[in-house]
Amino acid sequence: MSTRERNERDIKAIYSRVGVIASHLSSSTPSSMASEKEAALAAVPSDSPTIFDKIINKEIPANVVYEDDKVLAFRDISPQAPTHILIIPKVKDGLSGLSKAEERHVEILGRLLYTAKLVAKQEGLEDGFRTVINDGPNGCQSVYHIHMHLLGGRQMNWPPG
């Protein structure tokens, strides 16, 4: 499969995911929530490059809001809040999810949190924000490259869901 064919496949997968999330947003029925769960359950952890690797390598465009030598932050294509930014490490280093973290990952995990603080300030989220890391199928993780969601711009609810 050529690089172009892989990129087209990945973009189709993104649009499919957007459709799942859009149906979830337009309806609060159990079936729409089941679709989101199904999307996470369909995701398969692997060592293959993820959509995030392709964004890091500039093979797929993203609306980047922050970048340094360790992390990349960009707007989610299917925002769940007025501000919804994904923060990812540029090097996965076996860290596909939080449950895979080892002591050697402490620095990058701290960097993700600190970057969330920097980006929240940059985005004007002085009244507060939420960070989320989904882990595994039951946590609705759909991309197996650790990433943090930064959500803000509205009042968050508790419990989160």
N, C-alpha and C positions, 0 to 999 in steps of 0.2 A: 504494500500500500504506500503510495507516495505521500510526501509531507502535505501536499495540498488536499489529498483525499482525507487524511487524518484530521486536518484542520476543519474541513467541511463537516466531517462526522462529529467533531467536538462542538462545533457551532450549532449543529442540529440538536445535539444533546442539550445544549444550553437553552435553546428555544423551547425544547420539550419541557425542561425543568421550569422555565418561565410560565408555560401554560399550566403546569401543576400548581405553581404558587399563585398564579392569577385566579385559578378556580377556587383556591383556598381563601383568597382575599374577598372574592365576590360572594362567597357563601360560607356560612359557619356550620353547615350540616356535617354530620359525621362522615359522609362519603368524601367530602373535600379534604377533611383532615386525614382520612385513610389514604388519599392520593399522596399526600406529603409523606406519610409513613412509608408507603410503598416505594416512593422515590429513594428514600434513605435505605430501605431494605434491599433495593435493587443495586445499590452501589457496592462495588467489590473492591476490597483493599488489594493493592498490588504494588509492585515496584516500578511499574510503567509510569512514564511521565503523566502528570495530571493536567487538567485545564490550568491550574495555577502555575505549573512549570512553564507552560506555553505563554502565559501572561508575563512571567518573569523574563522569559527569553524574547519578548516582544513579537512572538509569532501570532498572538491574538491580542487585539487592542483592548485597553481598559482605561477608565477615567481615573488616572493616578492622582492622589491628593498628597502623598508623602512617599519619599523614597530615600533610603540611605544605603550604606554598604551591607547591612544585615537584613533589613525588612522592606516590604513594599505594602503600601496601603492604597486601596482603590474603592470606588463606589460599587456597591452591590447592584447587579443588573435587575434585581427584583426586590427593591427595598421594602422592608417591613416597618419602617419608621421614616419620618422626613429626612433624617440623616441615618444612613446605613452603610457603613464602610467595613470592608474586609481587610484584616491585617495579617500578613503572612511572612514567614521567614523565607529568605531567598534560597537558603540551603535546607533541604528537608532533613538530611542526616538521620534517616530512620524514624523520624518523628511524624508518623502519619496521623497520630491522634494523641490526645493527652494521656491516655492509658498506656501509651508506648514510651512515655518519658522516662529518662534515666538521669542520674546525677549530672552527666555531661551536658544535659540540655538545660540546666538551670539558667545559664546566662541568656540563652535565646528566649526562654519563657519569660524571664524578667524584662527583656527588651520588648516583647510583644505588649506587655502591660504598660511599660513606660511610653511606648509609641502610641498606645490608646490615649493616654493622658495628653500627649503633645497634639495629636490630631483632634481630640475633643476641644482643646483650647483653640486651635486653628479654625475649627468649625463653629465656634461661638456657643459651645454647649456648657456655659457657665452654671446653668440651673441643674445640671446633672445629666448622666448618661448611663447606659448599661453595657457591660461587656458579656459576651457569651462565647463559650467554646463547646460545640457539640462533639460528643465522642461516641463512636460506634453506632450500630443500627438502632438501638433503643434511645439513643441521644439524638437521632435524626441527622447523623453525619452523612453527607452525600459526596464529599470530596475528601479523599484520604491523603491530605497534606495539611498538617495542623494549621488552623486559622482561627482568628478571633473576630467576632462580629462586634462592631461598635455601633450602638443604636442610640439615637437621641432626637431631640427636637419636638418631643411630645411627652406627656405624662405616661410613665410606664405603670403597668398593673402588677399586682402580686396576688396569688402566685403566678409565676411567669408562664406556666403551661406545661 
